[in-house]
């Protein structure tokens, strides 16, 4: 394994960690919406706010490819 492989693995680990962070936040948003729905309240989160997680955690197609191939 050379230094290029190590950098590639670090980039993959970074993308994986961003996915994990987005997933945790997504599930919290879903839980909040579910709770509010059961209580007859308006939903706390809408489509745009869910979609914004992709931007926040740099999980769009181009961002992921950039992180995997070019680093951070």
PyMOL Python script that loads the backbone (N, CA, C, O; Angstrom):
from pymol import cmd

cmd.read_pdbstr("""\
ATOM      1  N   UNK A   1       0.856  -1.176   0.000  1.00  0.00           N
ATOM      2  CA  UNK A   1       0.000   0.000   0.000  1.00  0.00           C
ATOM      3  C   UNK A   1       0.901   1.239   0.000  1.00  0.00           C
ATOM      4  O   UNK A   1       1.783   1.375   0.849  1.00  0.00           O
ATOM      5  N   UNK A   2       0.674   2.124  -0.946  1.00  0.00           N
ATOM      6  CA  UNK A   2       1.469   3.338  -1.016  1.00  0.00           C
ATOM      7  C   UNK A   2       0.678   4.527  -0.474  1.00  0.00           C
ATOM      8  O   UNK A   2      -0.458   4.381  -0.025  1.00  0.00           O
ATOM      9  N   UNK A   3       1.296   5.699  -0.523  1.00  0.00           N
ATOM     10  CA  UNK A   3       0.659   6.895   0.044  1.00  0.00           C
ATOM     11  C   UNK A   3      -0.618   7.278  -0.711  1.00  0.00           C
ATOM     12  O   UNK A   3      -1.539   7.835  -0.115  1.00  0.00           O
ATOM     13  N   UNK A   4      -0.683   6.988  -1.999  1.00  0.00           N
ATOM     14  CA  UNK A   4      -1.898   7.259  -2.771  1.00  0.00           C
ATOM     15  C   UNK A   4      -3.065   6.439  -2.227  1.00  0.00           C
ATOM     16  O   UNK A   4      -4.178   6.947  -2.095  1.00  0.00           O
ATOM     17  N   UNK A   5      -2.808   5.179  -1.913  1.00  0.00           N
ATOM     18  CA  UNK A   5      -3.853   4.319  -1.352  1.00  0.00           C
ATOM     19  C   UNK A   5      -4.327   4.838   0.002  1.00  0.00           C
ATOM     20  O   UNK A   5      -5.520   4.803   0.303  1.00  0.00           O
ATOM     21  N   UNK A   6      -3.411   5.307   0.797  1.00  0.00           N
ATOM     22  CA  UNK A   6      -3.767   5.838   2.120  1.00  0.00           C
ATOM     23  C   UNK A   6      -4.649   7.069   1.968  1.00  0.00           C
ATOM     24  O   UNK A   6      -5.653   7.202   2.668  1.00  0.00           O
ATOM     25  N   UNK A   7      -4.289   7.959   1.068  1.00  0.00           N
ATOM     26  CA  UNK A   7      -5.099   9.161   0.831  1.00  0.00           C
ATOM     27  C   UNK A   7      -6.473   8.763   0.310  1.00  0.00           C
ATOM     28  O   UNK A   7      -7.479   9.324   0.744  1.00  0.00           O
ATOM     29  N   UNK A   8      -6.533   7.821  -0.597  1.00  0.00           N
ATOM     30  CA  UNK A   8      -7.814   7.353  -1.139  1.00  0.00           C
ATOM     31  C   UNK A   8      -8.687   6.795  -0.016  1.00  0.00           C
ATOM     32  O   UNK A   8      -9.884   7.078   0.040  1.00  0.00           O
ATOM     33  N   UNK A   9      -8.089   6.002   0.880  1.00  0.00           N
ATOM     34  CA  UNK A   9      -8.845   5.436   2.000  1.00  0.00           C
ATOM     35  C   UNK A   9      -9.326   6.531   2.947  1.00  0.00           C
ATOM     36  O   UNK A   9     -10.435   6.451   3.476  1.00  0.00           O
ATOM     37  N   UNK A  10      -8.502   7.551   3.163  1.00  0.00           N
ATOM     38  CA  UNK A  10      -8.916   8.676   4.003  1.00  0.00           C
ATOM     39  C   UNK A  10     -10.099   9.412   3.376  1.00  0.00           C
ATOM     40  O   UNK A  10     -11.029   9.803   4.081  1.00  0.00           O
ATOM     41  N   UNK A  11     -10.067   9.599   2.080  1.00  0.00           N
ATOM     42  CA  UNK A  11     -11.166  10.270   1.383  1.00  0.00           C
ATOM     43  C   UNK A  11     -12.456   9.457   1.470  1.00  0.00           C
ATOM     44  O   UNK A  11     -13.539  10.011   1.660  1.00  0.00           O
ATOM     45  N   UNK A  12     -12.329   8.151   1.330  1.00  0.00           N
ATOM     46  CA  UNK A  12     -13.503   7.284   1.454  1.00  0.00           C
ATOM     47  C   UNK A  12     -14.053   7.351   2.879  1.00  0.00           C
ATOM     48  O   UNK A  12     -15.267   7.415   3.073  1.00  0.00           O
ATOM     49  N   UNK A  13     -13.181   7.336   3.858  1.00  0.00           N
ATOM     50  CA  UNK A  13     -13.617   7.426   5.257  1.00  0.00           C
ATOM     51  C   UNK A  13     -14.329   8.753   5.516  1.00  0.00           C
ATOM     52  O   UNK A  13     -15.313   8.803   6.254  1.00  0.00           O
ATOM     53  N   UNK A  14     -13.826   9.824   4.908  1.00  0.00           N
ATOM     54  CA  UNK A  14     -14.479  11.132   5.073  1.00  0.00           C
ATOM     55  C   UNK A  14     -15.893  11.104   4.502  1.00  0.00           C
ATOM     56  O   UNK A  14     -16.836  11.549   5.156  1.00  0.00           O
ATOM     57  N   UNK A  15     -16.043  10.583   3.289  1.00  0.00           N
ATOM     58  CA  UNK A  15     -17.378  10.514   2.675  1.00  0.00           C
ATOM     59  C   UNK A  15     -18.288   9.632   3.523  1.00  0.00           C
ATOM     60  O   UNK A  15     -19.448   9.976   3.751  1.00  0.00           O
ATOM     61  N   UNK A  16     -17.773   8.501   3.990  1.00  0.00           N
ATOM     62  CA  UNK A  16     -18.569   7.628   4.856  1.00  0.00           C
ATOM     63  C   UNK A  16     -19.014   8.350   6.121  1.00  0.00           C
ATOM     64  O   UNK A  16     -20.150   8.180   6.563  1.00  0.00           O
ATOM     65  N   UNK A  17     -18.140   9.145   6.700  1.00  0.00           N
ATOM     66  CA  UNK A  17     -18.508   9.869   7.925  1.00  0.00           C
ATOM     67  C   UNK A  17     -19.562  10.931   7.633  1.00  0.00           C
ATOM     68  O   UNK A  17     -20.439  11.176   8.462  1.00  0.00           O
ATOM     69  N   UNK A  18     -19.488  11.557   6.475  1.00  0.00           N
ATOM     70  CA  UNK A  18     -20.514  12.534   6.095  1.00  0.00           C
ATOM     71  C   UNK A  18     -21.865  11.844   5.901  1.00  0.00           C
ATOM     72  O   UNK A  18     -22.902  12.385   6.285  1.00  0.00           O
ATOM     73  N   UNK A  19     -21.851  10.671   5.318  1.00  0.00           N
ATOM     74  CA  UNK A  19     -23.086   9.896   5.145  1.00  0.00           C
ATOM     75  C   UNK A  19     -23.679   9.564   6.508  1.00  0.00           C
ATOM     76  O   UNK A  19     -24.885   9.705   6.712  1.00  0.00           O
ATOM     77  N   UNK A  20     -22.844   9.126   7.435  1.00  0.00           N
ATOM     78  CA  UNK A  20     -23.326   8.780   8.774  1.00  0.00           C
ATOM     79  C   UNK A  20     -23.930   9.998   9.471  1.00  0.00           C
ATOM     80  O   UNK A  20     -24.988   9.893  10.093  1.00  0.00           O
ATOM     81  N   UNK A  21     -23.272  11.141   9.374  1.00  0.00           N
ATOM     82  CA  UNK A  21     -23.797  12.366   9.993  1.00  0.00           C
ATOM     83  C   UNK A  21     -25.140  12.763   9.384  1.00  0.00           C
ATOM     84  O   UNK A  21     -26.074  13.118  10.102  1.00  0.00           O
ATOM     85  N   UNK A  22     -25.227  12.701   8.078  1.00  0.00           N
ATOM     86  CA  UNK A  22     -26.480  13.049   7.403  1.00  0.00           C
ATOM     87  C   UNK A  22     -27.584  12.082   7.801  1.00  0.00           C
ATOM     88  O   UNK A  22     -28.725  12.497   8.004  1.00  0.00           O
ATOM     89  N   UNK A  23     -27.264  10.810   7.913  1.00  0.00           N
ATOM     90  CA  UNK A  23     -28.251   9.804   8.269  1.00  0.00           C
ATOM     91  C   UNK A  23     -28.791  10.040   9.683  1.00  0.00           C
ATOM     92  O   UNK A  23     -29.996   9.935   9.917  1.00  0.00           O
ATOM     93  N   UNK A  24     -27.913  10.354  10.605  1.00  0.00           N
ATOM     94  CA  UNK A  24     -28.347  10.632  11.979  1.00  0.00           C
ATOM     95  C   UNK A  24     -29.287  11.831  11.994  1.00  0.00           C
ATOM     96  O   UNK A  24     -30.341  11.786  12.628  1.00  0.00           O
ATOM     97  N   UNK A  25     -28.918  12.883  11.310  1.00  0.00           N
ATOM     98  CA  UNK A  25     -29.763  14.073  11.274  1.00  0.00           C
ATOM     99  C   UNK A  25     -31.088  13.790  10.567  1.00  0.00           C
ATOM    100  O   UNK A  25     -32.139  14.254  11.006  1.00  0.00           O
ATOM    101  N   UNK A  26     -31.037  13.035   9.481  1.00  0.00           N
ATOM    102  CA  UNK A  26     -32.242  12.664   8.751  1.00  0.00           C
ATOM    103  C   UNK A  26     -33.214  11.894   9.643  1.00  0.00           C
ATOM    104  O   UNK A  26     -34.409  12.187   9.661  1.00  0.00           O
ATOM    105  N   UNK A  27     -32.707  10.924  10.374  1.00  0.00           N
ATOM    106  CA  UNK A  27     -33.568  10.119  11.237  1.00  0.00           C
ATOM    107  C   UNK A  27     -34.160  10.961  12.365  1.00  0.00           C
ATOM    108  O   UNK A  27     -35.308  10.747  12.754  1.00  0.00           O
ATOM    109  N   UNK A  28     -33.402  11.906  12.891  1.00  0.00           N
ATOM    110  CA  UNK A  28     -33.935  12.801  13.926  1.00  0.00           C
ATOM    111  C   UNK A  28     -35.054  13.669  13.350  1.00  0.00           C
ATOM    112  O   UNK A  28     -36.071  13.895  14.005  1.00  0.00           O
ATOM    113  N   UNK A  29     -34.861  14.145  12.139  1.00  0.00           N
ATOM    114  CA  UNK A  29     -35.898  14.955  11.482  1.00  0.00           C
ATOM    115  C   UNK A  29     -37.159  14.128  11.246  1.00  0.00           C
ATOM    116  O   UNK A  29     -38.272  14.601  11.472  1.00  0.00           O
ATOM    117  N   UNK A  30     -36.974  12.890  10.789  1.00  0.00           N
ATOM    118  CA  UNK A  30     -38.118  12.014  10.558  1.00  0.00           C
ATOM    119  C   UNK A  30     -38.860  11.727  11.858  1.00  0.00           C
ATOM    120  O   UNK A  30     -40.091  11.722  11.885  1.00  0.00           O
ATOM    121  N   UNK A  31     -38.115  11.488  12.938  1.00  0.00           N
ATOM    122  CA  UNK A  31     -38.738  11.207  14.231  1.00  0.00           C
ATOM    123  C   UNK A  31     -39.536  12.409  14.720  1.00  0.00           C
ATOM    124  O   UNK A  31     -40.648  12.260  15.226  1.00  0.00           O
ATOM    125  N   UNK A  32     -38.971  13.591  14.568  1.00  0.00           N
ATOM    126  CA  UNK A  32     -39.684  14.805  14.970  1.00  0.00           C
ATOM    127  C   UNK A  32     -40.968  14.977  14.166  1.00  0.00           C
ATOM    128  O   UNK A  32     -42.015  15.301  14.726  1.00  0.00           O
ATOM    129  N   UNK A  33     -40.890  14.764  12.870  1.00  0.00           N
ATOM    130  CA  UNK A  33     -42.089  14.865  12.030  1.00  0.00           C
ATOM    131  C   UNK A  33     -43.136  13.830  12.439  1.00  0.00           C
ATOM    132  O   UNK A  33     -44.329  14.129  12.488  1.00  0.00           O
ATOM    133  N   UNK A  34     -42.686  12.631  12.726  1.00  0.00           N
ATOM    134  CA  UNK A  34     -43.610  11.568  13.123  1.00  0.00           C
ATOM    135  C   UNK A  34     -44.309  11.908  14.437  1.00  0.00           C
ATOM    136  O   UNK A  34     -45.518  11.720  14.576  1.00  0.00           O
ATOM    137  N   UNK A  35     -43.545  12.406  15.385  1.00  0.00           N
ATOM    138  CA  UNK A  35     -44.116  12.791  16.676  1.00  0.00           C
ATOM    139  C   UNK A  35     -45.127  13.924  16.516  1.00  0.00           C
ATOM    140  O   UNK A  35     -46.212  13.885  17.096  1.00  0.00           O
ATOM    141  N   UNK A  36     -44.767  14.916  15.738  1.00  0.00           N
ATOM    142  CA  UNK A  36     -45.672  16.048  15.523  1.00  0.00           C
ATOM    143  C   UNK A  36     -46.936  15.610  14.783  1.00  0.00           C
ATOM    144  O   UNK A  36     -48.024  16.115  15.060  1.00  0.00           O
ATOM    145  N   UNK A  37     -46.796  14.679  13.852  1.00  0.00           N
ATOM    146  CA  UNK A  37     -47.956  14.185  13.115  1.00  0.00           C
ATOM    147  C   UNK A  37     -48.922  13.457  14.063  1.00  0.00           C
ATOM    148  O   UNK A  37     -50.137  13.634  13.981  1.00  0.00           O
ATOM    149  N   UNK A  38     -48.363  12.639  14.958  1.00  0.00           N
ATOM    150  CA  UNK A  38     -49.201  11.928  15.928  1.00  0.00           C
ATOM    151  C   UNK A  38     -49.933  12.889  16.861  1.00  0.00           C
ATOM    152  O   UNK A  38     -51.035  12.598  17.325  1.00  0.00           O
ATOM    153  N   UNK A  39     -49.314  14.029  17.130  1.00  0.00           N
ATOM    154  CA  UNK A  39     -49.917  15.024  18.022  1.00  0.00           C
ATOM    155  C   UNK A  39     -50.842  15.986  17.281  1.00  0.00           C
ATOM    156  O   UNK A  39     -51.427  16.882  17.889  1.00  0.00           O
ATOM    157  N   UNK A  40     -50.973  15.801  15.974  1.00  0.00           N
ATOM    158  CA  UNK A  40     -51.843  16.655  15.180  1.00  0.00           C
ATOM    159  C   UNK A  40     -51.261  18.026  14.893  1.00  0.00           C
ATOM    160  O   UNK A  40     -51.994  18.954  14.553  1.00  0.00           O
ATOM    161  N   UNK A  41     -49.960  18.161  15.026  1.00  0.00           N
ATOM    162  CA  UNK A  41     -49.281  19.431  14.771  1.00  0.00           C
ATOM    163  C   UNK A  41     -48.719  19.450  13.353  1.00  0.00           C
ATOM    164  O   UNK A  41     -48.605  18.417  12.693  1.00  0.00           O
ATOM    165  N   UNK A  42     -48.378  20.641  12.912  1.00  0.00           N
ATOM    166  CA  UNK A  42     -47.731  20.787  11.600  1.00  0.00           C
ATOM    167  C   UNK A  42     -46.348  20.141  11.645  1.00  0.00           C
ATOM    168  O   UNK A  42     -45.680  20.139  12.678  1.00  0.00           O
ATOM    169  N   UNK A  43     -45.939  19.600  10.515  1.00  0.00           N
ATOM    170  CA  UNK A  43     -44.628  18.964  10.442  1.00  0.00           C
ATOM    171  C   UNK A  43     -43.523  20.005  10.633  1.00  0.00           C
ATOM    172  O   UNK A  43     -43.638  21.147  10.187  1.00  0.00           O
ATOM    173  N   UNK A  44     -42.472  19.590  11.295  1.00  0.00           N
ATOM    174  CA  UNK A  44     -41.352  20.495  11.569  1.00  0.00           C
ATOM    175  C   UNK A  44     -40.442  20.645  10.357  1.00  0.00           C
ATOM    176  O   UNK A  44     -39.839  21.699  10.154  1.00  0.00           O
ATOM    177  N   UNK A  45     -40.342  19.591   9.554  1.00  0.00           N
ATOM    178  CA  UNK A  45     -39.397  19.566   8.445  1.00  0.00           C
ATOM    179  C   UNK A  45     -40.122  19.271   7.151  1.00  0.00           C
ATOM    180  O   UNK A  45     -41.017  18.426   7.108  1.00  0.00           O
ATOM    181  N   UNK A  46     -39.730  19.977   6.081  1.00  0.00           N
ATOM    182  CA  UNK A  46     -40.342  19.748   4.776  1.00  0.00           C
ATOM    183  C   UNK A  46     -39.293  19.210   3.794  1.00  0.00           C
ATOM    184  O   UNK A  46     -38.133  19.006   4.150  1.00  0.00           O
ATOM    185  N   UNK A  47     -39.726  18.992   2.573  1.00  0.00           N
ATOM    186  CA  UNK A  47     -38.856  18.410   1.552  1.00  0.00           C
ATOM    187  C   UNK A  47     -37.563  19.208   1.389  1.00  0.00           C
ATOM    188  O   UNK A  47     -36.476  18.632   1.343  1.00  0.00           O
ATOM    189  N   UNK A  48     -37.681  20.509   1.304  1.00  0.00           N
ATOM    190  CA  UNK A  48     -36.488  21.338   1.075  1.00  0.00           C
ATOM    191  C   UNK A  48     -35.476  21.184   2.205  1.00  0.00           C
ATOM    192  O   UNK A  48     -34.268  21.174   1.966  1.00  0.00           O
ATOM    193  N   UNK A  49     -35.963  21.066   3.411  1.00  0.00           N
ATOM    194  CA  UNK A  49     -35.051  20.917   4.551  1.00  0.00           C
ATOM    195  C   UNK A  49     -34.395  19.536   4.570  1.00  0.00           C
ATOM    196  O   UNK A  49     -33.232  19.401   4.952  1.00  0.00           O
ATOM    197  N   UNK A  50     -35.145  18.512   4.157  1.00  0.00           N
ATOM    198  CA  UNK A  50     -34.525  17.195   4.015  1.00  0.00           C
ATOM    199  C   UNK A  50     -33.480  17.226   2.906  1.00  0.00           C
ATOM    200  O   UNK A  50     -32.373  16.713   3.071  1.00  0.00           O
ATOM    201  N   UNK A  51     -33.831  17.821   1.794  1.00  0.00           N
ATOM    202  CA  UNK A  51     -32.917  17.886   0.651  1.00  0.00           C
ATOM    203  C   UNK A  51     -31.653  18.675   0.987  1.00  0.00           C
ATOM    204  O   UNK A  51     -30.581  18.386   0.455  1.00  0.00           O
ATOM    205  N   UNK A  52     -31.771  19.664   1.860  1.00  0.00           N
ATOM    206  CA  UNK A  52     -30.615  20.497   2.209  1.00  0.00           C
ATOM    207  C   UNK A  52     -29.513  19.700   2.906  1.00  0.00           C
ATOM    208  O   UNK A  52     -28.367  20.147   2.958  1.00  0.00           O
ATOM    209  N   UNK A  53     -29.848  18.524   3.440  1.00  0.00           N
ATOM    210  CA  UNK A  53     -28.815  17.684   4.055  1.00  0.00           C
ATOM    211  C   UNK A  53     -27.771  17.257   3.023  1.00  0.00           C
ATOM    212  O   UNK A  53     -26.595  17.103   3.351  1.00  0.00           O
ATOM    213  N   UNK A  54     -28.200  17.070   1.791  1.00  0.00           N
ATOM    214  CA  UNK A  54     -27.268  16.698   0.723  1.00  0.00           C
ATOM    215  C   UNK A  54     -26.216  17.779   0.543  1.00  0.00           C
ATOM    216  O   UNK A  54     -25.031  17.489   0.374  1.00  0.00           O
ATOM    217  N   UNK A  55     -26.660  19.024   0.583  1.00  0.00           N
ATOM    218  CA  UNK A  55     -25.730  20.149   0.443  1.00  0.00           C
ATOM    219  C   UNK A  55     -24.872  20.296   1.695  1.00  0.00           C
ATOM    220  O   UNK A  55     -23.651  20.433   1.616  1.00  0.00           O
ATOM    221  N   UNK A  56     -25.530  20.264   2.848  1.00  0.00           N
ATOM    222  CA  UNK A  56     -24.821  20.461   4.125  1.00  0.00           C
ATOM    223  C   UNK A  56     -23.669  19.470   4.299  1.00  0.00           C
ATOM    224  O   UNK A  56     -22.586  19.836   4.754  1.00  0.00           O
ATOM    225  N   UNK A  57     -23.916  18.217   3.933  1.00  0.00           N
ATOM    226  CA  UNK A  57     -22.911  17.175   4.130  1.00  0.00           C
ATOM    227  C   UNK A  57     -22.153  16.825   2.855  1.00  0.00           C
ATOM    228  O   UNK A  57     -21.446  15.818   2.813  1.00  0.00           O
ATOM    229  N   UNK A  58     -22.292  17.632   1.834  1.00  0.00           N
ATOM    230  CA  UNK A  58     -21.563  17.465   0.574  1.00  0.00           C
ATOM    231  C   UNK A  58     -21.739  16.065  -0.009  1.00  0.00           C
ATOM    232  O   UNK A  58     -20.767  15.373  -0.315  1.00  0.00           O
ATOM    233  N   UNK A  59     -23.015  15.661  -0.156  1.00  0.00           N
ATOM    234  CA  UNK A  59     -23.308  14.323  -0.638  1.00  0.00           C
ATOM    235  C   UNK A  59     -23.903  14.298  -2.037  1.00  0.00           C
ATOM    236  O   UNK A  59     -24.394  13.261  -2.483  1.00  0.00           O
ATOM    237  N   UNK A  60     -23.865  15.410  -2.722  1.00  0.00           N
ATOM    238  CA  UNK A  60     -24.269  15.425  -4.115  1.00  0.00           C
ATOM    239  C   UNK A  60     -23.252  14.670  -4.959  1.00  0.00           C
ATOM    240  O   UNK A  60     -22.115  14.463  -4.533  1.00  0.00           O
ATOM    241  N   UNK A  61     -23.651  14.269  -6.127  1.00  0.00           N
ATOM    242  CA  UNK A  61     -22.792  13.479  -7.017  1.00  0.00           C
ATOM    243  C   UNK A  61     -21.423  14.120  -7.214  1.00  0.00           C
ATOM    244  O   UNK A  61     -20.395  13.482  -6.988  1.00  0.00           O
ATOM    245  N   UNK A  62     -21.412  15.372  -7.633  1.00  0.00           N
ATOM    246  CA  UNK A  62     -20.135  16.039  -7.919  1.00  0.00           C
ATOM    247  C   UNK A  62     -19.290  16.222  -6.668  1.00  0.00           C
ATOM    248  O   UNK A  62     -18.067  16.085  -6.717  1.00  0.00           O
ATOM    249  N   UNK A  63     -19.932  16.529  -5.553  1.00  0.00           N
ATOM    250  CA  UNK A  63     -19.191  16.710  -4.300  1.00  0.00           C
ATOM    251  C   UNK A  63     -18.522  15.415  -3.860  1.00  0.00           C
ATOM    252  O   UNK A  63     -17.362  15.414  -3.448  1.00  0.00           O
ATOM    253  N   UNK A  64     -19.254  14.324  -3.950  1.00  0.00           N
ATOM    254  CA  UNK A  64     -18.685  13.030  -3.536  1.00  0.00           C
ATOM    255  C   UNK A  64     -17.523  12.662  -4.452  1.00  0.00           C
ATOM    256  O   UNK A  64     -16.462  12.255  -3.978  1.00  0.00           O
ATOM    257  N   UNK A  65     -17.718  12.804  -5.750  1.00  0.00           N
ATOM    258  CA  UNK A  65     -16.609  12.475  -6.667  1.00  0.00           C
ATOM    259  C   UNK A  65     -15.403  13.364  -6.414  1.00  0.00           C
ATOM    260  O   UNK A  65     -14.265  12.896  -6.450  1.00  0.00           O
ATOM    261  N   UNK A  66     -15.646  14.629  -6.162  1.00  0.00           N
ATOM    262  CA  UNK A  66     -14.545  15.548  -5.876  1.00  0.00           C
ATOM    263  C   UNK A  66     -13.794  15.117  -4.611  1.00  0.00           C
ATOM    264  O   UNK A  66     -12.563  15.104  -4.582  1.00  0.00           O
ATOM    265  N   UNK A  67     -14.547  14.770  -3.578  1.00  0.00           N
ATOM    266  CA  UNK A  67     -13.911  14.339  -2.331  1.00  0.00           C
ATOM    267  C   UNK A  67     -13.167  13.026  -2.488  1.00  0.00           C
ATOM    268  O   UNK A  67     -12.101  12.838  -1.901  1.00  0.00           O
ATOM    269  N   UNK A  68     -13.718  12.122  -3.274  1.00  0.00           N
ATOM    270  CA  UNK A  68     -13.049  10.826  -3.460  1.00  0.00           C
ATOM    271  C   UNK A  68     -11.791  10.947  -4.303  1.00  0.00           C
ATOM    272  O   UNK A  68     -10.798  10.270  -4.039  1.00  0.00           O
ATOM    273  N   UNK A  69     -11.828  11.810  -5.319  1.00  0.00           N
ATOM    274  CA  UNK A  69     -10.699  11.868  -6.255  1.00  0.00           C
ATOM    275  C   UNK A  69      -9.732  13.013  -5.993  1.00  0.00           C
ATOM    276  O   UNK A  69      -8.556  12.937  -6.348  1.00  0.00           O
ATOM    277  N   UNK A  70     -10.236  14.078  -5.367  1.00  0.00           N
ATOM    278  CA  UNK A  70      -9.348  15.213  -5.173  1.00  0.00           C
ATOM    279  C   UNK A  70      -9.012  15.496  -3.733  1.00  0.00           C
ATOM    280  O   UNK A  70      -8.142  16.317  -3.441  1.00  0.00           O
ATOM    281  N   UNK A  71      -9.670  14.846  -2.865  1.00  0.00           N
ATOM    282  CA  UNK A  71      -9.423  15.123  -1.456  1.00  0.00           C
ATOM    283  C   UNK A  71     -10.275  16.254  -0.963  1.00  0.00           C
ATOM    284  O   UNK A  71     -11.161  16.742  -1.665  1.00  0.00           O
ATOM    285  N   UNK A  72     -10.003  16.663   0.243  1.00  0.00           N
ATOM    286  CA  UNK A  72     -10.828  17.663   0.921  1.00  0.00           C
ATOM    287  C   UNK A  72     -10.391  19.067   0.571  1.00  0.00           C
ATOM    288  O   UNK A  72     -10.978  20.035   1.054  1.00  0.00           O
TER     289      UNK A  72
END
""", "prot")
cmd.dss("prot")
cmd.show_as("cartoon", "prot")
cmd.util.cbc("prot")
cmd.orient("prot")
